[in-house]
Amino acid sequence: MSSATSAYYDVLAPVYDKATAKGAWTPNQVLRDDLVSISESPINILDLGAGTGQTSAILASLYPAAQITAVDFSPNMLRLIAEKVPAAFLVEDDIESFVIKAREAGNKYDMVVAIGCLEFI
């Protein structure tokens, strides 16, 4: 991903949560509602394009024992995830590079989410 794109999201990070609040953007609530009905608890969760951690925070509340790996290419977005989900493992990388490295390393995840990012790839 270009440094210009990463810089754009770095600037957007401080206002992103407020801009998507008040029902303007609801995929994370849909995710929460859908996951509540699942009886199995994932142990390793991968949040791709994690942004400010809205999805990671929901996953952490639903699955407090899970290890969440949050991947984003914006350092400022990752800082916000660290505030919301201190136990999350944060990775500064673009999705394609991360997935290639994770596959080569043999990493396995019980759940993979990618909310609000794949449409930009």
C-alpha positions as a printed Julia matrix, in Angstrom:
121×3 Matrix{Float64}:
   0.0     0.0    0.0
   1.31    3.43  -0.79
   2.6     5.74   1.9
   0.1     8.36   0.7
  -2.79    6.0    1.44
  -1.38    5.14   4.85
  -0.93    8.86   5.57
  -4.57    9.49   4.6
  -5.76    6.94   7.18
  -3.34    8.3    9.77
  -5.04   11.7    9.41
  -8.5    10.11   9.47
  -7.81    8.02  12.61
  -8.7    10.65  15.27
 -12.13   11.37  13.76
 -13.03    7.97  12.33
 -15.03    6.63  15.27
 -17.07    9.81  15.58
 -17.71    9.9   11.82
 -19.05    6.34  11.85
 -21.12    6.69  15.04
 -24.84    7.36  15.42
 -25.97    4.66  13.04
 -24.05    6.01  10.08
 -22.15    2.75   9.73
 -23.5    -0.46  11.29
 -21.64   -3.59  10.05
 -20.04   -4.14  13.47
 -23.45   -4.26  15.16
 -24.62   -6.78  12.56
 -21.48   -8.82  13.27
 -22.15   -8.73  17.04
 -25.76   -9.81  16.54
 -24.72  -12.69  14.28
 -21.87  -13.9   16.51
 -23.99  -13.99  19.68
 -25.78  -17.05  18.29
 -22.56  -19.01  17.71
 -21.86  -21.41  20.56
 -18.19  -22.08  19.81
 -15.58  -19.63  21.02
 -12.63  -18.97  18.73
  -9.17  -19.02  20.26
  -7.26  -17.13  17.55
  -9.01  -14.28  15.74
  -7.61  -12.28  12.85
  -9.02   -8.79  12.2
  -7.81   -7.62   8.78
  -7.98   -3.91   8.0
  -8.69   -3.39  11.68
  -8.87    0.41  11.5
  -9.51    1.98  14.9
 -10.42   -1.33  16.49
 -14.21   -1.12  16.42
 -14.45   -4.75  15.29
 -11.62   -5.93  17.54
 -13.36   -4.38  20.55
 -16.58   -6.24  19.79
 -14.68   -9.49  19.32
 -12.8    -8.97  22.59
 -16.07   -8.39  24.46
 -17.64  -11.52  22.97
 -14.53  -13.72  23.29
 -12.43  -12.41  26.2
 -10.14  -15.47  26.18
  -9.32  -15.19  22.48
  -6.05  -13.85  21.1
  -6.9   -11.12  18.61
  -4.42  -10.18  15.9
  -5.31   -6.8   14.42
  -3.69   -5.87  11.11
  -3.72   -2.37   9.65
  -1.24   -0.31   7.67
  -1.95    2.93   9.55
   0.14    3.44  12.69
  -2.38    5.95  14.05
  -5.24    3.5   13.6
  -3.22    0.85  15.43
  -2.63    3.22  18.35
  -6.39    3.53  18.77
  -6.78   -0.26  18.76
  -4.18   -0.46  21.54
  -6.38    1.82  23.66
  -9.56   -0.19  23.01
  -8.11   -3.71  23.11
  -4.83   -3.61  25.05
  -4.32   -7.38  24.78
  -4.55   -7.4   20.97
  -1.46   -8.3   18.99
  -1.0    -5.37  16.58
   0.59   -5.72  13.17
   1.42   -2.76  10.94
   1.17   -4.19   7.45
  -1.04   -4.24   4.38
  -3.43   -7.17   4.07
  -1.77   -8.85   1.11
   1.7    -8.83   2.65
   0.4    -9.99   6.01
  -1.59  -12.88   4.55
   1.41  -14.08   2.53
   3.69  -13.95   5.6
   1.08  -15.61   7.84
   0.57  -18.43   5.35
   4.34  -18.96   5.0
   4.67  -19.03   8.8
   1.85  -21.57   9.09
  -0.32  -19.28  11.21
  -3.85  -20.55  11.78
  -6.93  -18.58  12.82
 -10.3   -19.83  14.05
 -12.04  -16.69  12.83
 -11.07  -14.1   10.23
 -12.94  -10.82   9.89
 -12.42   -8.03   7.38
 -15.06   -5.38   7.89
 -14.89   -2.14   5.95
 -11.65   -2.82   4.12
 -12.0    -5.36   1.33
 -13.92   -2.97  -0.88
 -10.75   -0.87  -1.07
  -8.54   -3.71  -2.27
